[in-house]
Amino acid sequence: MKKTFLGLIYLILALGAISANDSDRINWPEAYDPSVSKFYVHNEIEIKAPPEKVWPILLDALHWSDWYSGASELRFENSRDSVLHDGAAFYWKTMGLHFRSEIKEFELNRLLAWESKKSSIQGYHVWLIIPTAEGCKVITDESQNGWLTFFEKIFQGNKLHRQHDAWLAGLKMKAES
């Protein structure tokens, strides 16, 4: 009986049905671990569409500005690229700043992460897609370092969180339509 119960608990955990924090599934680079970074935000949303529908929308970065006002002037470093892929680099403007970002993690229909670096601020942005009975849960977490994060926390502490909420809402609307 005890063995069966433990086996059932293991199965539930292996399937991801129980998780104290889904963000724990993210393998943060040491410098961006939320416990040591200067600034961290977490956002998530339930989407009534499968990961296979959400994923291509997320990868179509050239069209983010069609449904998310926080991204503009996006172009790929390699002019032959048309969507995000493993190792892709792109330039864009967000939160009033221009960035060069590079894809660091790419797991089909599950995980996308990029690093953005400037002398004033460095960030690691992760998208995690978790299948659910109704579609999927999409988590976006961002961890930042650099002297500019001090001003961001003090003067615009909730701005990045609100921007990510808007990004997720746009993704939801597009995926569910």
Contact map, one row per residue, 1 for C-alpha under 8 A:
111110000000000000000000000000000000000000000000000000000000000000000000000000000000000000000000000000000000000000000000000000000000000000000000000000000000000000000000000000000
111111000000000000000000000000000000000000000000000000000000000000000000000000000000000000000000000000000000000000000000000000000000000000000000000000000000000000000000000000000
111111100000000000000000000000000000000000000000000000000000000000000000000000000000000000000000000000000000000000000000000000000000000000000000000000000000000000000000000000000
111111110000000000000000000000000000000000000000000000000000000000000000000000000000000000000000000000000000000000000000000000000000000000000000000000000000000000000000000000000
111111111000000000000000000000000000000000000000000000000000000000000000000000000000000000000000000000000000000000000000000000000000000000000000000000000000000000000000000000000
011111111100000000000000000000000000000000000000000000000000000000000000000000000000000000000000000000000000000000000000000000000000000000000000000000000000000000000000000000000
001111111110000000000000000000000000000000000000000000000000000000000000000000000000000000000000000000000000000000000000000000000000000000000000000000000000000000000000000000000
000111111111000000000000000000000000000000000000000000000000000000000000000000000000000000000000000000000000000000000000000000000000000000000000000000000000000000000000000000000
000011111111100000000000000000000000000000000000000000000000000000000000000000000000000000000000000000000000000000000000000000000000000000000000000000000000000000000000000000000
000001111111110000000000000000000000000000000000000000000000000000000000000000000000000000000000000000000000000000000000000000000000000000000000000000000000000000000000000000000
000000111111111000000000000000000000000000000000000000000000000000000000000000000000000000000000000000000000000000000000000000000000000000000000000000000000000000000000000000000
000000011111111111000000000000000000000000000000000000000000000000000000000000000000000000000000000000000000000000000000000000000000000000000000000000000000000000000000000000000
000000001111111111100000000000000000000000000000000000000000000000000000000000000000000000000000000000000000000000000000000000000000000000000000000000000000000000000000000000000
000000000111111110000000000000000000000000000000000000000000000000000000000000000000000000000000000000000000000000000000000000000000000000000000000000000000000000000000000000000
000000000011111110000000000000000000000000000000000000000000000000000000000000000000000000000000000000000000000000000000000000000000000000000000000000000000000000000000000000000
000000000001111111100000000000000000000000000000000000000000000000000000000000000000000000000000000000000000000000000000000000000000000000000000000000000000000000000000000000000
000000000001111111100000000000000000000000000000000000000000000000000000000000000000000000000000000000000000000000000000000000000000000000000000000000000000000000000000000000000
000000000001100111110000000000000000000000000000000000000000000000000000000000000000000000000000000000000000000000000000000000000000000000000000000000000000000000000000000000000
000000000000100111111100000000000000000000000000000000000000000000000000000000000000000000000000000000000000000000000000000000000000000000000000000000000000000000000000000000000
000000000000000001111100000000000000000000000000000000000000000000000000000000000000000000000000000000000000000000000000000000000000000000000000000000000000000000000000000000000
000000000000000000111111100000000000000000000000000000000000000000000000000000000000000000000000000000000000000000000000000000000000000000000000000000000000000000000000000000000
000000000000000000111111100000000000000000000000000000000000000000000000000000000000000000000000000000000000000000000000000000000000000000000000000000000000000000000000000000000
000000000000000000001111110000000000000000000000000000000000000000000000000000000000000000000000000000000000000000000000000000000000000000101000000000000000000000000000000000000
000000000000000000001111111000000000000000000000000000000000000000000000000000000000000000000000000000000000000000000000000000000000000000000000000000000000000000000000000000000
000000000000000000001111111000000000000000000000000000000000000000000000000000000000000000000000000000000000000000000000000000000000000000000000000000000000000000000000000000000
000000000000000000000011111100000000000000000000000000000000000000000000000000000000000000000000000000000000000000000000000001010000000000000000000000000000000000000000000000000
000000000000000000000001111110000000000000000000000000000000000000000000000000000000000000000000000000000000000000000000000000000000000000000000000000000000000000000000000000000
000000000000000000000000011111111100000000000000000000000000000000000000000000000000000000000000000000000000000000000000000000000000000000000000000000000000000000000000000000000
000000000000000000000000001111111000000000000000000000000000000000000000000000000000000000000000000000000000000000000000000000000000000000000000000000000000000000000000000000000
000000000000000000000000000111111000000000000000000000000000000000000000000000000000000000000000000000000000000000000000000000000000000000000000000000000000000000000000000000000
000000000000000000000000000111111001100000000000000000000000000000000000000000000000000000000000000000000000000000000000000000000000000000000000000000000000000000000000000000000
000000000000000000000000000111111101100000000000000000000000000000000000000000000000000000000000000000000000000000000000001100000000000000000011100000000000000000000000000000000
000000000000000000000000000111111111100000000000000000000000000000000000000000000000000000000000000000000000000000000000000000000000000000000010000000000000000000000000000000000
000000000000000000000000000100011111111100000000000000000000000000000000000000000000000000000000000000000000000000000000000000000000000000000010000000000000000000000000000000000
000000000000000000000000000000001111100000000000000000000000000000000000000000000000000000000000000000000000000000000000000000000000000000000000000000000000000000000000000000000
000000000000000000000000000000111111110000000000000000000000000000000000000000000000000000000000000000000000000000000000000000000000000000000000000000000000000000000000000000000
000000000000000000000000000000111111111100000000000000000000000000000000000000000000000000000000000000000000000000000000000000000000000000000011100000000000000000000000000000000
000000000000000000000000000000000101111100000000000000000000000000000000000000000000000000000000000000000000000000000000000000000000000000000011110011000000000000000000000000000
000000000000000000000000000000000100111110000000000000000000000000000000000000000000000000000000000000000000000000000000000000000000000000000011100010001000000000000000000000000
000000000000000000000000000000000100111111000000000000000000000000000000000000000000000000000000000000000000000000000000000000000000000000001111000000000000000000000000000000000
000000000000000000000000000000000000001111100000000000000000000000000000000000000000000000000000000000000000000000000000000000000000000000001110000000000000000110000000000000000
000000000000000000000000000000000000000111110000000000000000000000000000000000000000000000000000000000000000000000000000000000000000000000111100000000000000000010000000000000000
000000000000000000000000000000000000000011111000000000000000000000000000000000000000000000000000000000000000000000000000000000000000000000111000000000000000000010011000000000000
000000000000000000000000000000000000000001111100000000000000000000000000000000000000000000000000000000000000000000000000000000000000000011110000000000000000000000001001000000000
000000000000000000000000000000000000000000111110000000000000000000000000000000000000000000000000000000000000000000000000000000000000000011100000000000000000000000000001100100000
000000000000000000000000000000000000000000011111000000000000000000000000000000000000000000000000000000000000000000000000000000000000001111000000000000000000000000000000000100000
000000000000000000000000000000000000000000001111110000000000000000000000000000000000000000000000000000000000000000000000000000000000011111000000000000000000000000000000000100110
000000000000000000000000000000000000000000000111110000000000000000000000000000000000000000000000000000000000000000000000000000000000011100000000000000000000000000000000000100110
000000000000000000000000000000000000000000000011111011000000000000000000000000000000000000000000000000000000000000000000000000000000011100000000000000000000000000000000000000110
000000000000000000000000000000000000000000000011111111000000000000000000000000000000000000000000000000000000000000000000000000000010011100000000000000000000000000000000000000000
000000000000000000000000000000000000000000000000111111100000000000000000000000000000000000000000000000000000110000000000000000001110001100000000000000000000000000000000000000000
000000000000000000000000000000000000000000000000011111110000000000000000000000000000000000000000000000000000100000000000000000000000000000000000000000000000000000000000000000000
000000000000000000000000000000000000000000000000111111111000000000000000000000000000000000000000000000000000000000000000000000000000000000000000000000000000000000000000000000100
000000000000000000000000000000000000000000000000111111111100000000000000000000000000000000000000000000000000100000000000000000000000000000000000000000000000000000000000001000100
000000000000000000000000000000000000000000000000001111111110000000000000000000000000000000000000000000000001110000000000000000000000000000000000000000000000000000000000000000000
000000000000000000000000000000000000000000000000000111111111000000000000000000000000000000000000000000000000000000000000000000000000000000000000000000000000000000000000000000000
000000000000000000000000000000000000000000000000000011111111100000000000000000000000000000000000000000000000000000000000000000000000000000000000000000000000000000000000001001100
000000000000000000000000000000000000000000000000000001111111100100000000000000000000000000000000000000000000000000000000000000000000000000000000000000000000000000000000001000000
000000000000000000000000000000000000000000000000000000111111100000000000000000000011100000000000000000000000000000000000000000000000000000000000000000000000000000000000000000000
000000000000000000000000000000000000000000000000000000011111111100000000000000000111000000000000000000000000000000000000000000000000000000000000000000000000000000000000000000000
000000000000000000000000000000000000000000000000000000001111111100000000010000000011000000000000000000000000000000000000000000000000000000000000000000000000000000000000000000000
000000000000000000000000000000000000000000000000000000000001111110000000011000000110000000000000000000000000000000000000000000000000000000000000000000000000000000000000000000000
000000000000000000000000000000000000000000000000000000000001111111100000000000000000000000000000000000000000000000000000000000000000000000000000000000000000000000000000000000000
000000000000000000000000000000000000000000000000000000000101111111111011000000000000000000000000000000000000000000000000000000000000000000000000000000000000000000000000000000000
000000000000000000000000000000000000000000000000000000000000011111111111000000000000000000000000000000000000000000000000000000000000000000000000000000000000000000000000000000000
000000000000000000000000000000000000000000000000000000000000001111111000000000000000000000000000000000000000000000000000000000000000000000000000000000000000000000000000000000000
000000000000000000000000000000000000000000000000000000000000001111111000000000000000000000000000000000000000000000000000000000000000000000000000000000000000000000000010011001000
000000000000000000000000000000000000000000000000000000000000000111111110000000000000000000000000000000000000000000000000000000000000000000000000000000000000000000000110010000000
000000000000000000000000000000000000000000000000000000000000000111111111000000000000000000000000000000000000000000000000000000000000000000000000000000000000000000000000000000000
000000000000000000000000000000000000000000000000000000000000000010011111000000000000000000000110000000000000000000000000000000000000000000000000000000000000000000100010000000000
000000000000000000000000000000000000000000000000000000000000000110011111110000000000000000011100000000000000000000000000000000000000000000000000000000000000000000000000000000000
000000000000000000000000000000000000000000000000000000000000000110001111110000000000000000011100000000000000000000000000000000000000000000000000000000000000000000000000000000000
000000000000000000000000000000000000000000000000000000000000000000000011111000000000000000111000000000000000000000000000000000000000000000000000000000000000000000000000000000000
000000000000000000000000000000000000000000000000000000000000110000000011111100000000000001111000000000000000000000000000000000000000000000000000000000000000000000000000000000000
000000000000000000000000000000000000000000000000000000000000010000000000111110100000000001110000000000000000000000000000000000000000000000000000000000000000000000000000000000000
000000000000000000000000000000000000000000000000000000000000000000000000011111101100000111100000000000000000000000000000000000000000000000000000000000000000000000000000000000000
000000000000000000000000000000000000000000000000000000000000000000000000001111101000000111100000000000000000000000000000000000000000000000000000000000000000000000000000000000000
000000000000000000000000000000000000000000000000000000000000000000000000000111111000000110000000000000000000000000000000000000000000000000000000000000000000000000000000000000000
000000000000000000000000000000000000000000000000000000000000000000000000001111111100000000000000000000000000000000000000000000000000000000000000000000000000000000000000000000000
000000000000000000000000000000000000000000000000000000000000000000000000000001111100000000000000000000000000000000000000000000000000000000000000000000000000000000000000000000000
000000000000000000000000000000000000000000000000000000000000000000000000000111111111000100000000000000000000000000000000000000000000000000000000000000000000000000000000000000000
000000000000000000000000000000000000000000000000000000000001010000000000000100111111000000000000000000000000000000000000000000000000000000000000000000000000000000000000000000000
000000000000000000000000000000000000000000000000000000000011110000000000000000001111100000000000000000000000000000000000000000000000000000000000000000000000000000000000000000000
000000000000000000000000000000000000000000000000000000000011100000000000000000001111110100000000000000100000000000000000000000000000000000000000000000000000000000000000000000000
000000000000000000000000000000000000000000000000000000000010000000000000000000000011111100000000000000100100000000000000000000000000000000000000000000000000000000000000000000000
000000000000000000000000000000000000000000000000000000000000000000000000000000000001111100000000000000111100000000000000000000000000000000000000000000000000000000000000000000000
000000000000000000000000000000000000000000000000000000000000000000000000000000000000111110000000000001111000000000000000000000000000000000000000000000000000000000000000000000000
000000000000000000000000000000000000000000000000000000000000000000000000000111001001111111000000000001100000000000000000000000000000000000000000000000000000000000000000000000000
000000000000000000000000000000000000000000000000000000000000000000000000000111000000001111100000000111100000000000000000000000000000000000000000000000000000000000000000000000000
000000000000000000000000000000000000000000000000000000000000000000000000011110000000000111110000000111000000000000000000000000000000000000000000000000000000000000000000000000000
000000000000000000000000000000000000000000000000000000000000000000000000111110000000000011111000011110000000000000000000000000000000000000000000000000000000000000000000000000000
000000000000000000000000000000000000000000000000000000000000000000000011111000000000000001111100011110000000000000000000000000000000000000000000000000000000000000000000000000000
000000000000000000000000000000000000000000000000000000000000000000000011110000000000000000111111111000000000000000000000000000000000000000000000000000000000000000000000000000000
000000000000000000000000000000000000000000000000000000000000000000000111000000000000000000011111111000000000000000000000000000000000000000000000000000000000000000000000000000000
000000000000000000000000000000000000000000000000000000000000000000000100000000000000000000001111100000000000000000000000000000000000000000000000000000000000000100000000000000000
000000000000000000000000000000000000000000000000000000000000000000000000000000000000000000001111110000000000000000000000000000000000000000000000000000000000000000000000000000000
000000000000000000000000000000000000000000000000000000000000000000000000000000000000000000001111111000000000000000000000000000000000000000000000000000000000000000000000000000000
000000000000000000000000000000000000000000000000000000000000000000000000000000000000000000111101111100000000000000000000000000000000000000000000000000000000000000000000000000000
000000000000000000000000000000000000000000000000000000000000000000000000000000000000000000111100111110000000000000011100000000000000000000000000000000000000000000000000000000000
000000000000000000000000000000000000000000000000000000000000000000000000000000000000000011110000011111000000000000011000000000000000000000000000000000000000000000000000000000000
000000000000000000000000000000000000000000000000000000000000000000000000000000000000000011110000001111100000000001111000000000000000000000000000000000000000000000000000000000000
000000000000000000000000000000000000000000000000000000000000000000000000000000000000001111000000000111110000000001110000000000000000000000000000000000000000000000000000000000000
000000000000000000000000000000000000000000000000000000000000000000000000000000000001111110000000000011111100000111100000000000000000000000000000000000000000000000000000000000000
000000000000000000000000000000000000000000000000000000000000000000000000000000000000011000000000000001111100000111100000000000000000000000000000000000000000000000000000000000000
000000000000000000000000000000000000000000000000000000000000000000000000000000000000011000000000000000111110001111000000000000000000000000000000000000000000000000000000000000000
000000000000000000000000000000000000000000000000000000000000000000000000000000000000110000000000000000111111011110000000000000000000000000000000000000000000000000000000000000000
000000000000000000000000000000000000000000000000000000000000000000000000000000000000000000000000000000001111111100000000000000000000000000000000000000000000000000000000000000000
000000000000000000000000000000000000000000000000000000100000000000000000000000000000000000000000000000000111111000000000000000000000000000000000000000000000000000000000000000000
000000000000000000000000000000000000000000000000001101100000000000000000000000000000000000000000000000000011111000000000000000001000000000000000000000000000000000000000000000000
000000000000000000000000000000000000000000000000001000100000000000000000000000000000000000000000000000000111111100000000000000111100000000000000000000000000000000000000000000000
000000000000000000000000000000000000000000000000000000000000000000000000000000000000000000000000000000001111111110000000000001111000000000000000000000000000000000000000000000000
000000000000000000000000000000000000000000000000000000000000000000000000000000000000000000000000000000111110011111000000000001110000000000000000000000000000000000000000000000000
000000000000000000000000000000000000000000000000000000000000000000000000000000000000000000000000000000111100001111100000000111100000000000000000000000000000000000000000000000000
000000000000000000000000000000000000000000000000000000000000000000000000000000000000000000000000000011111000000111110000000111000000000000000000000000000000000000000000000000000
000000000000000000000000000000000000000000000000000000000000000000000000000000000000000000000000000011110000000011111000011110000000000000000000000000000000000000000000000000000
000000000000000000000000000000000000000000000000000000000000000000000000000000000000000000000000001111000000000001111100011100000000000000000000000000000000000000000000000000000
000000000000000000000000000000000000000000000000000000000000000000000000000000000000000000000000001110000000000000111110111000000000000000000000000000000000000000000000000000000
000000000000000000000000000000000000000000000000000000000000000000000000000000000000000000000000001000000000000000011111110000000000000000000000000000000000000000000000000000000
000000000000000000000000000000000000000000000000000000000000000000000000000000000000000000000000000000000000000000001111110000000000000000000000010000000000000000000000000000000
000000000000000000000000000000000000000000000000000000000000000000000000000000000000000000000000000000000000000000000111110000000000000000000000011100000000000000000000000000000
000000000000000000000000000000000000000000000000000000000000000000000000000000000000000000000000000000000000000000001111111000000000000000000001111110000000000000000000000000000
000000000000000000000000000000000000000000000000000000000000000000000000000000000000000000000000000000000000000000111111111100000000000000000001110000000000000000000000000000000
000000000000000000000000000000010000000000000000000000000000000000000000000000000000000000000000000000000000000000111000111110000000000000000111100000000000000000000000000000000
000000000000000000000000000000010000000000000000000000000000000000000000000000000000000000000000000000000000000011110000011111000000000000000111000000000000000000000000000000000
000000000000000000000000000000000000000000000000000000000000000000000000000000000000000000000000000000000000000011100000001111100000000000011110000000000000000000000000000000000
000000000000000000000000010000000000000000000000000000000000000000000000000000000000000000000000000000000000001111000000000111110000000000111100000000000000000000000000000000000
000000000000000000000000000000000000000000000000000000000000000000000000000000000000000000000000000000000000011110000000000011111000000001111000000000000000000000000000000000000
000000000000000000000000010000000000000000000000000000000000000000000000000000000000000000000000000000000000011100000000000001111100000001110000000000000000000000000000000000000
000000000000000000000000000000000000000000000000001000000000000000000000000000000000000000000000000000000000111000000000000000111110000111100000000000000000000000000000000000000
000000000000000000000000000000000000000000000000001000000000000000000000000000000000000000000000000000000000010000000000000000011111000111000000000000000000000000000000000000000
000000000000000000000000000000000000000000000000011000000000000000000000000000000000000000000000000000000000000000000000000000001111101110000000000000000000000000000000000000000
000000000000000000000000000000000000000000000000000000000000000000000000000000000000000000000000000000000000000000000000000000000111111110000000000000000000000000000000000000000
000000000000000000000000000000000000000000000000000000000000000000000000000000000000000000000000000000000000000000000000000000000011111100000000000000000000000000000000000000000
000000000000000000000000000000000000000000000011110000000000000000000000000000000000000000000000000000000000000000000000000000000001111100000000000000000000000000000000000000000
000000000000000000000000000000000000000000000111111000000000000000000000000000000000000000000000000000000000000000000000000000000011111110000000000000000000000000000000000000000
000000000000000000000000000000000000000000000111111000000000000000000000000000000000000000000000000000000000000000000000000000001111111111000000000000000000000000000000000000000
000000000000000000000000000000000000000000011110000000000000000000000000000000000000000000000000000000000000000000000000000000001111001111100000000000000000000000000000000000000
000000000000000000000000000000000000000000011110000000000000000000000000000000000000000000000000000000000000000000000000000000111100000111110000000000000000000000000001000000000
000000000000000000000010000000000000000001111000000000000000000000000000000000000000000000000000000000000000000000000000000001111000000011111000000000000000000000000000000000000
000000000000000000000000000000000000000001110000000000000000000000000000000000000000000000000000000000000000000000000000000011110000000001111100000000000000000000010000000000000
000000000000000000000010000000000000000111100000000000000000000000000000000000000000000000000000000000000000000000000000000011100000000000111110000000000000000000000000000000000
000000000000000000000000000000000000000111000000000000000000000000000000000000000000000000000000000000000000000000000000001111000000000000011111000000000000000000000000000000000
000000000000000000000000000000011100111110000000000000000000000000000000000000000000000000000000000000000000000000000000001110000000000000001111100000000000000000000000000000000
000000000000000000000000000000010000111100000000000000000000000000000000000000000000000000000000000000000000000000000000111100000000000000000111110010000000000000000000000000000
000000000000000000000000000000010000111000000000000000000000000000000000000000000000000000000000000000000000000000000000111000000000000000000011111110000000000000000000000000000
000000000000000000000000000000000000010000000000000000000000000000000000000000000000000000000000000000000000000000000011110000000000000000000001111111000000000000000000000000000
000000000000000000000000000000000000000000000000000000000000000000000000000000000000000000000000000000000000000000000001100000000000000000000000111111100000000000000000000000000
000000000000000000000000000000000000000000000000000000000000000000000000000000000000000000000000000000000000000000000001100000000000000000000000111111110000000000000000000000000
000000000000000000000000000000000000011000000000000000000000000000000000000000000000000000000000000000000000000000000000100000000000000000000001111111111000000000000000000000000
000000000000000000000000000000000000010000000000000000000000000000000000000000000000000000000000000000000000000000000000000000000000000000000000011111111100000000000000000000000
000000000000000000000000000000000000000000000000000000000000000000000000000000000000000000000000000000000000000000000000000000000000000000000000001111111111000000000000000000000
000000000000000000000000000000000000000000000000000000000000000000000000000000000000000000000000000000000000000000000000000000000000000000000000000111111111100000000000000000000
000000000000000000000000000000000000001000000000000000000000000000000000000000000000000000000000000000000000000000000000000000000000000000000000000011111111110000000000000000000
000000000000000000000000000000000000000000000000000000000000000000000000000000000000000000000000000000000000000000000000000000000000000000000000000001111111100000000000000000000
000000000000000000000000000000000000000000000000000000000000000000000000000000000000000000000000000000000000000000000000000000000000000000000000000000111111100000000000000000000
000000000000000000000000000000000000000000000000000000000000000000000000000000000000000000000000000000000000000000000000000000000000000000000000000000111111111100000000000000000
000000000000000000000000000000000000000000000000000000000000000000000000000000000000000000000000000000000000000000000000000000000000000000000000000000011111111110000000000000000
000000000000000000000000000000000000000000000000000000000000000000000000000000000000000000000000000000000000000000000000000000000000000000000000000000001001111111000000000000000
000000000000000000000000000000000000000000000000000000000000000000000000000000000000000000000000000000000000000000000000000000000000000000000000000000000001111111100000000000000
000000000000000000000000000000000000000010000000000000000000000000000000000000000000000000000010000000000000000000000000000000000000000000000000000000000001111111110000000000000
000000000000000000000000000000000000000011100000000000000000000000000000000000000000000000000000000000000000000000000000000000000000000000000000000000000000111111111000000000000
000000000000000000000000000000000000000000000000000000000000000000000000000000000000000000000000000000000000000000000000000000000000000000000000000000000000011111111100000000000
000000000000000000000000000000000000000000000000000000000000000000000100000000000000000000000000000000000000000000000000000000000000000000000000000000000000001111111110000000000
000000000000000000000000000000000000000000100000000000000000000000000000000000000000000000000000000000000000000000000000000000000000000000010000000000000000000111111111000000000
000000000000000000000000000000000000000000110000000000000000000000000000000000000000000000000000000000000000000000000000000000000000000000000000000000000000000011111111100000000
000000000000000000000000000000000000000000000000000000000000000000010000000000000000000000000000000000000000000000000000000000000000000000000000000000000000000001111111110000000
000000000000000000000000000000000000000000000000000000000000000000110100000000000000000000000000000000000000000000000000000000000000000000000000000000000000000000111111111000000
000000000000000000000000000000000000000000011000000000000000000000000000000000000000000000000000000000000000000000000000000000000000000001000000000000000000000000011111111100000
000000000000000000000000000000000000000000001000000000000000000000000000000000000000000000000000000000000000000000000000000000000000000000000000000000000000000000001111111110000
000000000000000000000000000000000000000000000000000000000000000000110000000000000000000000000000000000000000000000000000000000000000000000000000000000000000000000000111111111000
000000000000000000000000000000000000000000000000000001001100000000100000000000000000000000000000000000000000000000000000000000000000000000000000000000000000000000000011111111100
000000000000000000000000000000000000000000001111000000000000000000000000000000000000000000000000000000000000000000000000000000000000000000000000000000000000000000000001111111110
000000000000000000000000000000000000000000000000000000000000000000000000000000000000000000000000000000000000000000000000000000000000000000000000000000000000000000000000111111111
000000000000000000000000000000000000000000000000000000001000000000100000000000000000000000000000000000000000000000000000000000000000000000000000000000000000000000000000011111111
000000000000000000000000000000000000000000000011100011001000000000000000000000000000000000000000000000000000000000000000000000000000000000000000000000000000000000000000001111111
000000000000000000000000000000000000000000000011100000000000000000000000000000000000000000000000000000000000000000000000000000000000000000000000000000000000000000000000000111111
000000000000000000000000000000000000000000000000000000000000000000000000000000000000000000000000000000000000000000000000000000000000000000000000000000000000000000000000000011111
